[in-house]
Amino acid sequence: MSVMALDTKVGRGVAVALAIAGWFARFVAVVLVIATFNFVLVHAAPGDPAQVIAGQSGSADAKLLAQLRAEYGLDKPYPVQLATYLKRIVTLDLGYSYRQQRSVLSLLGERLPATLLLTCTAFFLALAAGVLLGTLAGMRAGKWSDTALTIVSLLLYAMPVFWLGLMLVLLFSVKLDWLPAFGYVTIGVEMTAFERMRDVASHLVLPAVSLAAVHMAIYARLMRSSVIELAHQDFIKTARAKGLKQGRIVAHHILRNAILPVVTVAGMQAGALVGGAVVIETVFAWPGLGRLTYDAVLQRDYPVMLGIFLMMSVIVILLNLVTDAIYRLVDPRVSLRAAS
């Protein structure tokens, strides 16, 4: 290996290391800003955790309230509480649950896999189905199939997520008895690893479809518009003039260009997808962060609420990274521009 090639390789390695270090620094800065914002909002909300805990214990006298506030650090000024909270985040210490008497990190560790499974499944389901339906509608613009897909997309977009979930339960669980209505896995039944995976998948279908439906409708409409616009571009006309088959034109020319705005919007709406999981998990009794959020809000459990909001923010950031990776995979020009 020549000296010039070695220097080039070392230079690229240094550039990659600096890029990773810069991304990590931005990631930490964003997380700390989000944590500060969450702390201010949560503590500005009405309600006192000490009064909730004291009320649940059957006694709410002033001495007990003062003792509880001192025990959980609620008697300190907000800036001191915020500084303590941010220091704990840096050391991955999310605090201790007032209500459940457990570390927040252990609670999140139990519930996070279920939320990630639901959110990621809904994300890729909405993206794949939206792109497919939008492409079909765009290639058949003005025909009855295009009209039917457009109407279905508008109906799905107009439906509230919780209402759609309940309707799917009534149809596929109560009426047809095809899928389980609630929960994560069948309780009290011994299963092999494969049977358990299949059981979890059957429980996942309804909540994932309910969560993905609205976003799928948005992606389908956007994809349809992109396909119709690209179908009349000069390079598509040139490809047809060369005698390329319609399938090849759609796959290699129209689809790869039309999907770019869809991927961009998908990344921007990742937060809405995670937020919608709170409602869906409550409707379907899905044991994820959404159900834990609902309980923490009712109990004024500040550490759990802050831990959940922080975790959801991190999930949104990671989903945006996945979206960026998909964007670079679909459009290699982005990687070339970044490298230059």
Secondary structure, 3 states (H helix, E strand, C coil): CCHHHHHHHHHHHHHHHHHHHHHHHHHHHHHHHHHHHHHHHHHHCCCCHHHHHHHHCCCCCHHHHHHHHHHCCCCCCHHHHHHHHHHHHHCCCCCECCCCCCEHHHHHHHHHHHHHHHHHHHHHHHHHHHHHHHHHHHHCCCCHHHHHHHHHHHHHHHCCHHHHHHHHHHHHHHHCCCCCCCCCCCCCCCCCHHHHHHHHHHHHHHHHHHHHHHHHHHHHHHHHHHHHHHCCCHHHHHHHHCCCCHHHHHHHHHHHHHHHHHHHHHHHCHHHHHHHHHHHHHHCCCCCHHHHHHHHHHHCCHHHHHHHHHHHHHHHHHHHHHHHHHHHHHCHHHHHHHHC
